Amino acid sequence: MAKEHKVIVYSTEWCPWCTKAKDWLTKNNIKYEVRDPEKDPKYADELVNKSGQTGIPVIDIDGKVIVGYNEAEMRKLLDL
């Protein structure tokens, strides 16, 4: 049985790379939580604390942070 990963995607509605990351996760049947830093300042603070910057997307997989869209790194962290 595949391990259930905790995945958080910091993303906005207008960001094309965020959409690409979410589409990729969905295509691979990975459940994820979306946190929009523009809609909740708490998420903006989390984003900066985790990644050290304000760019999106930021993808947190089991506490390991990926800045930007990086399919190879997501595959590695998700054991795909």
PyMOL commands that set and color helices and strands:
alter all, ss='L'
color gray80, all
select helices_A, chain A and resi 16-27+41-51+71-77
alter helices_A, ss='H'
color red, helices_A
select strands_A, chain A and resi 7-10+33-35+58-61+64-67
alter strands_A, ss='S'
color yellow, strands_A
deselect
rebuild
show_as cartoon
